[in-house]
Amino acid sequence: MIKVENLSFSFPQKELYKNISFTFEEAQHCAFIGTSGSGKSTLIDILMDPERYLFEGKLEIDPDCRIGHVSQFSQVDKTKEMTVFEYIGEEFIKIQDEITAMYAEMETTSDMDALLEKVQLSLDAFDSMDGDNFENTINKQLNLANLMKLRDLNVSSLSGGEFKLIQVMKEMLSRPDLMIMDEPDVFLDFENLNALKNLINSHKGMLLVVTHNRYLLNHCFNKIIHLENTEIQEFDGRYIDYNFSLLQTKIELQEITVAEAEEIERNENIVHNLRAIATYNAEAARGRALKARVKFTERLEARRIKEPFVDIKQPNISFGMDNEIEDTTVVRVNNYSVAFDELLLDNVNFEMKSADKVAIIGSNGTGKTTLLREVFKNSHDSIEINADVKVAYLSQLQGEMLTDSNTILDEFIDAGFKTYDEIRSYISNYGFEGEILNQKIGSLSGGEKNMLQLAKVSASKANVLLLDEPTSHLDTYTQIALEKAIEDYKGAILMISHDFYSVVNGMDYVLIIDDKTIRKMSMQEFREMIYASHFNKDYLETEQKKKSVEMKIELALKDTNFELAKVLVDELEALIKLL
């Protein structure tokens, strides 16, 4: 269907791809992964509209290949006056209405042959979409996603997460040969994420999905395309098996690298001795031996292994504080209520201590972001912030905390940094180096913008962090680095998250929105709730053990203890089989 051969493409300030090749074939459900800013969304744009881009190499797309697309930043159109059913079935209803109108036209037309030809074309199009069954098909999809309750609601009343799922259904029902989705999981609550998983797994055609969501990655795909450092790697199989193969490769490469480093050191010692001898003995043979050894050293250096897929640099995220507060209440919410068109939250009461790490969870559109924003603004009568508290805020609406017209350097000058050199040194910990520092923030990817927000939160040295969907758009390597930063942080965190792993790995307890109010839930209760809806028994515990073994392998590699690393790999393989 689609074949890419030796494709290269650059922006003026950045090379994105260098001679990359890959294919899409029938029935493949492919996860498209890579670190933030590596060019995944741009590559999708090239596939969707190759005429817009000046690239080198070959892009072969079957002329009959129909591509469906769900955008990363789709928004609910509040002006659309149609029901969810009408929105999903819009194309079917349109063709159906056209056919009805043409039948009516037959009573008066003077060119029956031309009209019959038009009718036949519309009937063929309707048939290719399985139009006769479209009502049943829509109902099945809504039931699969547990969204039948939305069927007759106006589409403009949907939450962002609900609308994203409805878009996915609409595109799937048009039966494209290849369906492309760019981060369809961002901001989906637990129930909607599970619905997206069901929709992906039920789809019969080819899928290409950009995602960093570990739940989807572990449960939905039979092919991985990994874009990193201008190169691409294909893997036929599950994401969890791909990660395991990368780890095995990393051990092998590091073992070779250590052996090569020892060989280089031995050769350099020989070169050093030959040079010392050459200072007092100018025999031609000695000179030739020295030249040969120098060339041999150069060849060894050139052969040093640089592997873009196994040596990915994790950002160094670290949350520190200017002043640590003793064990006392830092945030108190008393009888808080909020309403827009309808009451969202009522009689909300909770308080946080100075070292509490708390997740707010609940369905899309239940008022979580509004509550967190009002805690940040501290202007509501029902919210009390300790006078010694310094608060930092990460918004899911990135434009709320970042200025798109700023360059990265300008943004951090505005944040209080004194010099560009100070910014360059600091921001390099977050993966921003070179020309990108002079780019406008508006041109960055969603993941890069979230990384900048994390860097600003860290630089604030606040003792209370308010984080609204901090893992959204972040690649899996950065998600893990963020979890470590949260674990090490000594202050208080109030975090909205729909990411199972972030909540389970980093939070002390959960505040769950239930019947328009909030109640406290222990981590044990949260695990049981998640198991009931999403996971097989002991899944998260097995995932935790897997993570622990992976950490031990990393430590073994740091100590160049390759024998221990290989033993631990066998232990890891046994855990992966359980997942």
Secondary structure, DSSP 8 states (H G I E B T S, - for coil): -EEEEEEEEEETTEEEEEEEEEEE-TT-EEEEE--TTSSHHHHHHHHH-GGG---EEEEEE-TT--EEEE-TT----TT--SBHHHHHTHHHHHHHHHHHHHHHHTTT-S-HHHHHHHHHHHHHHHHHTTGGGHHHHHHHHHHHTT-GGGTTSBGGG--HHHHHHHHHHHHHHT--SEEEEESTTTT--HHHHHHHHHHHHH--SEEEEE---HHHHHHS-SEEEEEETTEEEEEES-HHHHHHHHHHHHHHHHHHHHHHHHHHHHHHHHHHHHHHHHTT---HHHHHHHHHHHHHHHHHHHT----TTT-----------SS---SSEEEEEEEEEEESSSEEEEEEEEEEETT-EEEEE--TTSSHHHHHHHHHHT--TTEEE-TT--EEEE-SSGGGTS-TTSBHHHHHHHTT---HHHHHHHHGGGT--GGGGGSBGGGS-HHHHHHHHHHHHHHTT-SEEEEESTTTT--HHHHHHHHHHHHH--SEEEEE---HHHHHHH-SEEEEEETTEEEEEEHHHHHHHHHHHT--TTHHHHHHHHHHHHHHHHHHHHTT-HHHHHHHHHHHHHHHHH-
